[in-house]
Amino acid sequence: MPSIKRIHHIAVVVNDMEKSLGFWRDALGIPLDHIKYVPEQESQVAFLPTGNSVIELVKPTTEDSGVARYLARRGPGMHHLCVEVDDIENTLEKLRNKGVRLINDSPLISQDGTKYVFIHPESTGGVLIELYESQKEK
């Protein structure tokens, strides 16, 4: 079976970053670590650490990105759950053998070297799942 290390983050799609921070940061008191532009996802992401996980507020920066289309179809709210795995390629192979529908056939690689893929909600009971393998410590 895939080796799940932890829930890495929960992503929430927002249409107004400041209004959303007004709730998550100001009302709930979760500290804002930083906000960054993620070009491969055409999004601005606010990172709010919560223990060993993170809440990510994701705001599209274009009108035609996948996140923008999601927001237009479904409105703001939970976008996906991300779990960290030890070995993403091995995990993908096991999922393929189980007939799990993947959105990405092979891992995408972020600017910091993190490997990630998405599992289609059709195979997960309706939840978009991201698998995430952090860059190995050197």
C-alpha positions as CSV (number, residue, x, y, z in Angstrom):
1,M,0.0,0.0,0.0
2,P,1.1,3.6,-0.5
3,S,3.1,5.0,2.4
4,I,1.3,8.1,3.6
5,K,3.4,10.3,5.9
6,R,0.9,13.0,6.9
7,I,-1.7,15.4,5.6
8,H,0.5,18.0,4.1
9,H,-2.1,20.7,3.4
10,I,-5.7,21.5,2.7
11,A,-6.3,23.9,-0.1
12,V,-9.2,26.3,-0.1
13,V,-10.1,28.3,-3.2
14,V,-10.9,31.9,-2.5
15,N,-12.0,34.8,-4.7
16,D,-10.9,37.5,-2.2
17,M,-7.6,36.8,-0.4
18,E,-7.9,39.7,2.1
19,K,-11.4,38.8,3.1
20,S,-10.4,35.1,3.5
21,L,-7.4,36.1,5.6
22,G,-9.8,38.1,7.7
23,F,-11.3,34.9,8.8
24,W,-8.4,32.4,8.8
25,R,-5.7,34.7,10.2
26,D,-7.6,37.4,12.0
27,A,-10.7,35.6,13.4
28,L,-9.3,32.1,13.9
29,G,-5.8,33.3,14.8
30,I,-3.8,31.0,12.5
31,P,-0.6,32.9,11.7
32,L,0.1,33.8,8.0
33,D,3.6,32.4,7.1
34,H,3.8,33.9,3.7
35,I,2.0,34.5,0.4
36,K,3.6,33.4,-2.9
37,Y,2.8,33.4,-6.6
38,V,2.8,29.8,-8.0
39,P,3.2,30.2,-11.7
40,E,2.6,26.6,-12.6
41,Q,-0.8,26.8,-11.1
42,E,-1.5,30.4,-12.1
43,S,-2.4,31.2,-8.5
44,Q,-1.5,33.3,-5.5
45,V,-1.2,31.1,-2.4
46,A,-1.3,32.1,1.3
47,F,0.3,29.6,3.6
48,L,-1.1,29.3,7.1
49,P,0.7,26.6,9.2
50,T,-1.4,24.5,11.6
51,G,0.9,22.1,13.5
52,N,2.3,19.6,11.1
53,S,0.1,20.7,8.2
54,V,-0.8,23.8,6.3
55,I,-4.0,25.5,5.2
56,E,-3.5,27.0,1.8
57,L,-5.7,29.8,0.5
58,V,-5.5,29.7,-3.3
59,K,-6.6,32.6,-5.4
60,P,-6.4,32.3,-9.2
61,T,-4.3,35.0,-11.0
62,T,-5.8,34.4,-14.4
63,E,-9.3,33.8,-15.7
64,D,-8.6,30.6,-17.6
65,S,-6.5,28.6,-15.1
66,G,-7.8,25.3,-13.7
67,V,-8.3,27.0,-10.3
68,A,-10.2,29.8,-12.0
69,R,-12.5,27.4,-13.8
70,Y,-13.0,25.5,-10.5
71,L,-13.9,28.7,-8.7
72,A,-16.3,29.7,-11.5
73,R,-18.1,26.3,-11.5
74,R,-18.2,25.6,-7.8
75,G,-17.5,28.8,-6.0
76,P,-15.1,29.3,-3.1
77,G,-14.4,26.5,-0.7
78,M,-12.3,23.4,-0.2
79,H,-10.4,22.5,-3.3
80,H,-8.3,19.5,-2.4
81,L,-6.6,17.5,0.3
82,C,-2.9,16.9,-0.1
83,V,-1.1,13.9,1.5
84,E,2.6,13.5,1.6
85,V,4.1,10.2,0.5
86,D,7.5,8.7,0.7
87,D,7.9,7.7,-2.9
88,I,5.5,9.2,-5.4
89,E,6.4,7.0,-8.4
90,N,5.9,3.8,-6.3
91,T,2.6,5.2,-5.0
92,L,1.4,6.0,-8.5
93,E,2.3,2.5,-9.7
94,K,0.3,0.9,-6.9
95,L,-2.7,3.2,-7.6
96,R,-2.6,2.4,-11.3
97,N,-2.6,-1.3,-10.5
98,K,-5.7,-0.7,-8.4
99,G,-7.5,1.1,-11.3
100,V,-7.4,4.5,-9.6
101,R,-8.0,7.3,-12.1
102,L,-5.2,9.8,-12.1
103,I,-5.3,13.4,-13.5
104,N,-1.5,13.4,-14.0
105,D,0.1,10.3,-15.6
106,S,3.5,11.3,-14.1
107,P,4.6,13.7,-11.4
108,L,4.7,17.4,-12.0
109,I,7.7,19.2,-10.4
110,S,7.3,22.6,-8.7
111,Q,9.9,25.3,-8.7
112,D,11.4,24.0,-5.4
113,G,11.7,20.5,-6.7
114,T,8.6,19.0,-5.0
115,K,6.9,16.2,-7.0
116,Y,3.1,16.2,-7.1
117,V,0.2,14.6,-8.8
118,F,-3.6,14.8,-8.6
119,I,-6.0,11.9,-8.2
120,H,-9.4,12.3,-9.9
121,P,-12.3,12.8,-7.6
122,E,-14.1,10.0,-9.5
123,S,-11.9,7.5,-7.7
124,T,-11.9,9.1,-4.2
125,G,-15.6,9.6,-3.4
126,G,-15.7,13.1,-4.7
127,V,-12.6,14.7,-3.2
128,L,-9.7,15.9,-5.3
129,I,-6.5,14.4,-3.7
130,E,-3.0,15.6,-4.3
131,L,0.0,13.4,-3.6
132,Y,3.1,15.2,-2.7
133,E,6.7,14.1,-2.3
134,S,9.0,16.7,-0.8
135,Q,12.4,17.4,-2.2
136,K,14.8,15.0,-0.4
137,E,17.1,16.6,2.2
138,K,20.7,16.8,1.0
